[in-house]
Amino acid sequence: MKFLNKIHQKINQVTLKSILSDTMSNIRYNRIYTKNCSSIAELRGKHFNKIGIVVGSGPSLRKKDQSRYLKLYRKNFFIIACDGALYYLLNKDIVPDLVVTLDPHPTRIARWFGDKTLNLKTIQQDNYFRRQDLEIKFQNELKSNREMIKLFDKNAHKIKIAICSSSSKLVVERLLKSKAKLFWWNPFLDDTKKKDSLSKKIFKINKLPLINTGGNVGSASWMIADQVFGFENIVLLGMDYSYFMDTPISSTQYYDAIEKVAKDKIEIRKFYKKITNPHMKRTFYTDHVYLWYRKNFFEMIENTDSLTINCSQAGILFNKRIVWTSLKKFCNKKL
């Protein structure tokens, strides 16, 4: 427990000093673009006659490839993609209706859209894409980035982007220069009734709608499907919040932060937990950040009338409020 408390404290420090700082800095910078922008509110209630499908970038997206059914029943779906899933979808010739992006990181997120400023020096400064498990094809960094630039530029005119005001300068400039249509929104960070509410401060800057992100782009995408579009049925793909058992710990999302404060490998392993999925009869492992995301997601679905159907076929996102099935079975039954 002492070690976990130390890790949690470290993560909180990183969040407050780095992520929160980047978020507020980006929001202030983006005022020049959000002053006369299109708000995500303009999309409210549209496409309600379709089934909303949120495509996350968890490892199951590739390992449990269900793109065949996405293509076969494409006209029935309104596809909302997390930014990290865009490369996978476009490579499968599936153009999502909406892409959601929100992470304030100054350099990494632009890669999901193809970073035209990327060079060897940039790559050497950050090993994230070489070690991460979300998009394994991005491990060949320069090649995949060139491919992504071409794919996004070719298809951008068909895509709407739900861009959070917290997005970095690099992401914003990349998207503004593309032919994609941007719809802006704000991250809901805290209770607006609090005296020093950051959410209230953010709203005063640009008057854009506040959306609860649950701490990550997957949960934010679900919230947009539920609250903006009002879909009665929301299907999930690639929403794992966990790792396959054969994934090296060094490839997990927060390994670099844990390594800095852990004494040894034994302490590092304490940050992780095994969970068995009863639907798959298979065990996955997760970390305490993903468990927090999971807790947030469960709280979000408790306050809605929509039905969430998890077709990821892997991971730990299951409870009594979530229907578990495959995309093939869902489509055969509902479409």
Secondary structure, DSSP 4 states (H G I P E B T S, - for coil): -HHHHHHHHHHHHHIIIIIHHHHHHHHHHTHHHHTTPPBGGGGTTTTTTSEEEEE---THHHHT--HHHHHHTGGGEEEEEEGGGHHHHHHTT---SEEEE----SSSGGGGG--TT--HHHHHH--HHHH-SS-GGGGSHHHHHHHHHHHHHHHGGG-EEEEETT--HHHHHHHHTSSPEEEEEEE--S-TTSTT-HHHHHHHHH-PPEE--TTSHHHHHHHIIIIIS--SEEEEES--SSB-TTS-GGGSTTHHHHHHH-SSHHHHHTTEEEEEETTTTEEEEEEHHHHHHHHHHHHHHTT-SSEEEE--SSSS---TTEEE--HHHHHHHH-
